[in-house]
Amino acid sequence: MPADHASTPRSLVSRRSFTALSTAALAAPFASARAQAKPVTIGLLNDTSGFSADLSGLGAIASAELALEDFGPTVIGRPIAFLKADHGAKPDLGVGIARQWYDQGVNAIFDIGVTTVALGVQKLALDKNKIAVYTSTGTVDLTRAACSPNGIHWTYDSYSVSVGAANANMKVRGTKKWFFMTVDYAYGTSLQAEASQYILANGGTVIGAARHAIETKDFSSDLLKAQSSGAEIIALATPTPLIANIIKQANEFGLDRSGQKLAPFGMMLNDVKALGPQLTQGLLVTEPFYWDQNDTTRAFAKRYFDKTKKMPNSLQASVYGAVTHYLKAVQSAGTDDTGPVLAAMKATKINDFMTKDGVIRADGRVLRDMHVFRVKTPAESNSEWDLYHQEATIPGSQAFSPQDASCKIA
């Protein structure tokens, strides 16, 4: 749903109400009452036109729409309204849309993505006493220095993907000597710090690092530094759109032929699909979901594919569970008021096709299992979306860091 960034937030928003009317004669009194009922309104705010559009984007919207179809048109006797908007990875625009939505009665905003937008919405949700559920945001700051009782960090974070990747590569490949290629903003800094701590604590060494801007397209100088460093493995602590470029260029440099391996942090299924198994074979990725894990994941993936003609990555799939869990909490609380809904969300375990007995910690961190997948070789892959082989599962209690002392939420 690309939008004109010069237009007002209102022009970026589309509204869908899941209210159906029966015949006019029979349903007129009910239609009148329903028309007067204030909707329970939720919004999905993300990037559908900027650099991270493929990460969640239109796929996240499709996942939310499937959740709403399954839940039904109403909750607590009121119609459900759904807003969606594109912030184009621009923090001022994203926070501006969120502010307008909250002021106009939106109860909860989902997805959000992009660290700079998410941190702005986190503060705004607290100030407005609203709810924000982050399904495609990676920064651990949401449950540390910027933690809030109103924010729920749903899918993953920089700790889970970086430590998961470091763990997998050190245990499976026995690699000890690391070099980092790190994006020069908070998300990349966090990825490198979390992984480095794990690497050093488990007998490894970090022998070098190179930082790049988010706008970087040519990584040749950084790859030359990594190649000459003597590292066994090169950690890609950067957003997934940049990981794809690095992998392509690393192949041109012949890093794999020289024995060096790549360790992408936060790489998703859509990136592997775009690059193809020829370039990505053997890479280890850490995600909480893969479409072909079991019968329930396959059932959801089929519906999603029928709607989008693609298979979902874990961030896109997770929106279904986040929206459903919120609406169930509204139903349980008997109100959409923030306090009771948050209490119900945190008191209820998360169970859906990608999460078993997940819990929302006091700081908003959802604890769920993470899985280590190996990208299949072209010979192993039986179809265009047959890309992963599951190697291991990291229990939720180990996949995420303990609640940080900087977060004072009890």
C-alpha positions in Angstrom: 0.0 0.0 0.0 2.5 2.6 -1.1 1.5 6.2 -0.2 2.4 9.7 -1.1 4.5 10.9 1.8 3.7 14.5 1.1 0.0 13.9 1.8 -1.6 14.1 5.2 -1.8 11.1 7.5 -5.6 10.9 6.7 -4.8 10.1 3.0 -2.6 7.3 4.1 -5.3 5.5 6.0 -7.9 3.1 4.8 -10.7 1.8 7.1 -12.4 -1.5 7.1 -15.3 -2.3 9.3 -16.4 -5.9 9.7 -20.1 -5.1 10.2 -22.7 -6.9 8.2 -26.4 -5.9 8.0 -29.3 -8.2 7.5 -32.5 -7.3 5.6 -33.6 -3.7 6.4 -37.0 -4.6 7.7 -35.9 -7.3 10.1 -32.6 -5.7 11.2 -33.4 -2.0 11.3 -33.5 -1.7 15.1 -30.2 -3.7 15.4 -28.6 -1.7 12.6 -29.5 1.5 14.3 -28.0 0.3 17.6 -24.8 -1.0 15.9 -24.4 2.3 14.0 -24.3 4.1 17.3 -21.8 1.6 18.8 -18.3 2.9 19.0 -15.9 0.6 17.1 -13.0 -1.2 18.7 -10.4 0.3 16.4 -6.9 -1.1 15.8 -4.2 0.1 13.4 -1.4 -1.5 11.5 1.5 0.9 10.9 4.5 -0.2 8.9 6.7 0.4 5.9 5.2 -0.6 2.5 7.3 1.7 0.3 10.7 2.2 2.0 13.8 0.1 2.5 12.1 -2.5 4.8 8.9 -3.0 2.8 9.6 -6.6 2.0 10.3 -7.4 5.7 6.7 -7.0 6.9 4.9 -4.5 4.6 1.8 -5.7 2.7 2.4 -9.2 4.0 1.8 -8.1 7.6 -1.5 -6.4 6.5 -2.6 -9.7 4.8 -1.8 -11.6 8.0 -3.8 -9.1 10.1 -6.8 -9.4 7.7 -6.7 -13.2 8.1 -6.8 -12.8 11.8 -9.8 -10.5 11.6 -11.6 -12.8 9.3 -11.2 -15.6 11.7 -12.1 -13.6 14.8 -15.3 -12.3 13.4 -16.9 -8.9 12.8 -17.4 -7.8 16.4 -15.9 -8.0 19.9 -17.8 -7.1 23.1 -20.8 -6.4 21.0 -19.0 -3.6 19.0 -17.8 -3.6 15.4 -14.1 -4.0 14.8 -12.5 -1.3 12.6 -9.0 -1.8 11.0 -6.8 1.1 9.9 -3.5 0.7 8.0 -0.9 3.2 7.0 2.6 3.4 5.4 5.3 5.4 7.2 7.9 4.7 4.5 10.6 4.2 7.2 10.3 7.9 8.1 10.2 8.4 11.9 8.4 11.8 11.8 5.7 10.5 9.6 5.3 7.3 11.5 5.0 9.0 14.9 2.7 11.6 13.4 0.3 9.0 12.1 0.4 7.1 15.4 -0.4 10.3 17.3 -3.4 11.1 15.1 -4.7 7.5 15.4 -4.4 7.5 19.2 -6.1 10.9 19.4 -8.9 9.7 17.2 -9.6 6.6 19.3 -7.3 3.8 18.0 -6.8 1.4 20.9 -3.8 -0.5 19.7 -1.2 -0.2 16.9 0.6 -3.2 15.5 3.8 -4.1 13.6 5.4 -0.6 13.4 9.0 -1.8 12.4 12.0 0.4 12.0 13.8 1.2 15.3 13.5 5.0 15.1 9.7 4.8 14.5 9.2 2.2 17.2 11.0 4.2 19.9 8.9 7.2 19.1 5.7 5.2 19.2 6.8 3.6 22.5 7.0 6.9 24.2 3.8 8.1 22.6 1.8 5.1 23.6 2.9 5.6 27.2 2.0 9.3 27.2 -1.4 8.5 25.6 -2.0 5.4 27.7 -2.5 3.3 24.6 -1.1 0.0 23.4 1.7 -0.7 20.9 2.6 -4.2 19.7 5.9 -4.5 17.9 6.0 -7.5 15.5 8.8 -6.4 13.1 11.0 -4.3 15.4 14.3 -5.7 16.5 15.9 -3.3 19.0 16.2 -4.6 22.6 15.8 -1.0 23.9 12.0 -1.6 23.8 12.5 -3.8 26.9 15.5 -2.0 28.4 16.1 1.7 28.5 12.9 2.5 26.7 10.7 -0.1 28.3 7.1 0.7 28.9 4.1 -1.1 30.5 2.2 -0.2 27.3 4.6 -1.8 24.8 4.7 -5.4 23.8 7.7 -6.7 21.9 6.1 -9.6 20.1 8.2 -11.6 17.7 12.0 -11.4 18.1 14.7 -8.9 19.1 18.4 -8.3 18.4 19.4 -10.5 21.3 17.5 -13.6 20.1 18.7 -13.4 16.5 22.3 -12.5 17.2 22.9 -14.9 20.1 20.9 -17.5 18.2 23.2 -17.1 15.2 26.4 -17.0 17.3 25.3 -20.1 19.2 24.4 -22.0 16.0 27.6 -21.2 14.1 29.9 -21.9 17.1 28.3 -25.2 17.9 27.5 -26.5 14.4 30.6 -25.1 12.6 33.0 -24.8 15.6 33.9 -21.2 14.5 35.8 -19.1 17.0 37.2 -16.1 15.2 34.7 -13.4 14.2 34.6 -10.2 12.2 31.5 -7.9 12.2 30.0 -5.9 9.4 27.6 -3.6 11.4 25.1 -1.0 10.4 25.9 2.3 12.1 22.8 2.9 14.2 21.2 1.5 17.4 19.9 -1.8 15.9 23.4 -2.8 14.5 25.2 -1.7 17.7 22.8 -3.8 19.7 23.3 -6.9 17.5 27.1 -6.7 17.7 27.1 -6.1 21.4 24.8 -9.0 22.2 26.6 -11.4 19.9 30.1 -10.3 21.0 29.2 -10.9 24.7 28.1 -14.4 23.8 31.1 -15.2 21.6 33.6 -14.0 24.2 31.8 -15.9 27.0 32.0 -19.1 25.0 35.7 -19.1 24.0 35.5 -17.1 20.8 37.2 -13.9 19.8 36.2 -10.8 17.8 39.1 -9.8 15.7 37.7 -6.9 13.8 34.6 -4.9 12.7 33.6 -2.4 10.1 30.6 -0.1 10.2 28.4 1.1 7.3 25.6 3.6 6.9 22.0 2.4 6.3 22.2 3.9 2.8 25.3 1.8 1.8 25.1 -0.1 -1.5 28.8 -0.9 -2.1 30.4 -3.1 0.6 33.6 -3.9 -1.2 35.9 -2.1 1.2 34.4 -3.7 4.2 34.5 -7.1 2.6 38.2 -6.6 1.8 38.8 -5.8 5.5 36.9 -8.9 6.5 38.7 -11.1 4.0 42.1 -10.0 5.1 41.3 -10.1 8.9 41.8 -13.9 9.2 38.3 -14.3 10.6 36.7 -17.7 10.2 33.2 -16.2 10.1 31.8 -12.8 9.2 28.8 -11.6 11.2 26.3 -9.5 9.3 24.8 -7.2 12.0 22.6 -5.2 9.7 19.0 -5.0 8.4 17.9 -7.8 6.0 17.7 -5.6 2.9 21.5 -4.9 3.3 22.3 -8.5 4.1 21.1 -9.4 0.6 23.6 -7.0 -1.0 26.4 -8.2 1.2 25.8 -11.9 0.3 25.8 -11.1 -3.4 29.0 -9.1 -3.2 30.7 -11.6 -0.9 30.0 -14.3 -3.5 31.7 -12.1 -6.1 34.7 -11.7 -3.8 34.9 -15.5 -3.4 34.7 -15.4 0.4 33.1 -18.8 0.6 35.8 -20.3 -1.6 38.4 -19.0 0.7 36.9 -20.8 3.6 35.2 -17.9 5.3 31.5 -18.2 6.2 28.8 -15.6 6.6 26.5 -15.4 9.7 23.5 -13.2 8.9 21.7 -11.8 12.0 17.9 -11.5 11.4 17.8 -12.8 7.9 14.3 -13.8 6.9 12.7 -16.3 4.5 11.9 -13.5 1.9 15.6 -12.6 1.7 16.6 -16.3 1.1 13.9 -16.6 -1.5 15.0 -13.5 -3.3 18.6 -14.5 -3.4 18.0 -18.2 -4.1 19.5 -21.3 -2.6 22.6 -21.1 -4.9 23.8 -18.0 -3.0 22.4 -18.8 0.4 22.9 -22.6 0.7 24.3 -23.6 4.1 23.6 -20.3 5.8 22.2 -20.7 9.3 19.3 -18.4 10.2 17.3 -18.0 13.4 13.6 -17.4 13.2 10.6 -18.3 15.4 8.6 -19.7 12.4 8.9 -21.5 9.1 5.9 -22.2 6.9 6.6 -25.9 6.5 7.3 -26.9 10.1 4.0 -28.8 10.7 0.4 -29.2 9.7 -0.8 -26.0 11.4 2.0 -23.8 10.0 1.2 -25.2 6.5 -2.5 -24.6 6.9 -1.9 -20.9 7.7 0.7 -20.6 5.0 -1.7 -22.0 2.3 -4.3 -19.3 3.2 -1.6 -16.6 3.2 -0.3 -17.8 -0.1 -3.8 -17.8 -1.7 -4.0 -14.2 -0.6 -0.5 -12.9 -1.4 1.0 -15.5 -3.8 4.0 -15.7 -1.4 4.8 -17.7 1.7 5.1 -15.6 5.0 8.2 -14.9 6.8 8.1 -15.1 10.6 7.5 -11.4 11.1 4.5 -11.4 8.7 3.1 -14.6 10.2 3.4 -13.3 13.8 0.9 -10.4 13.1 -1.9 -13.0 13.0 -1.2 -14.1 16.6 -0.7 -10.6 17.9 -4.0 -9.3 16.6 -5.8 -12.4 17.7 -4.3 -12.3 21.2 -5.3 -8.6 21.6 -8.9 -9.2 20.5 -9.2 -12.2 22.8 -8.0 -10.0 25.6 -10.6 -7.4 24.8 -13.2 -10.1 24.9 -11.9 -11.5 28.2 -11.7 -8.0 29.8 -15.1 -7.0 28.5 -13.7 -3.6 27.6 -11.1 -2.1 25.3 -9.7 0.2 28.0 -6.0 -0.1 28.1 -5.3 -1.2 31.6 -7.7 -4.2 31.7 -6.7 -5.3 28.2 -3.0 -5.2 28.9 -3.6 -7.2 32.1 -5.5 -9.8 30.2 -2.9 -10.0 27.5 -0.1 -10.6 30.0 -2.2 -13.1 32.1 -3.0 -15.3 29.1 -0.5 -17.7 27.5 -0.1 -17.3 23.7 -1.0 -20.4 21.7 -1.3 -20.3 17.9 0.2 -21.9 14.9 3.7 -20.4 15.6 3.8 -20.1 19.4 3.2 -22.7 22.1 2.6 -21.5 25.6 4.3 -18.1 25.0 4.2 -15.6 27.8 4.4 -11.8 27.9 6.8 -10.8 30.5 6.3 -7.7 32.7 8.6 -5.6 30.5 6.6 -6.6 27.4 9.0 -9.2 26.0 7.2 -12.2 24.6 9.1 -15.4 25.4 8.7 -17.9 22.6 10.9 -20.7 21.1 13.3 -19.7 18.4 14.5 -22.2 15.8 17.8 -22.5 13.9 17.3 -23.4 10.2 19.9 -24.3 7.6 19.2 -23.1 4.1 18.9 -26.1 1.8 21.1 -26.7 -1.2 19.5 -26.4 -4.7 19.6 -30.2 -4.9 17.7 -30.5 -1.5 15.0 -28.0 -2.4 11.9 -29.6 -4.0 10.0 -26.4 -4.8 10.6 -22.7 -4.9 9.6 -22.2 -1.3 11.2 -25.4 0.1 14.2 -23.5 1.5 14.8 -24.5 5.2 15.8 -27.5 7.2 15.4 -27.2 10.9 18.6 -27.9 12.8 17.7 -27.0 16.4 15.2 -25.2 18.7 16.2 -22.7 21.4 13.6 -22.6 24.2 12.0 -19.2 24.9 13.6 -19.1 28.4 17.1 -19.2 26.7 16.4 -17.4 23.5 15.8 -14.0 25.1 17.8 -12.2 27.7 16.5 -11.9 31.3 14.6 -8.8 32.2 17.1 -5.9 32.3 17.8 -4.0 35.5 17.3 -0.7 33.6 13.6 -1.6 33.2 11.7 -0.9 36.4 8.4 -2.5 35.5 7.4 -5.0 38.1 
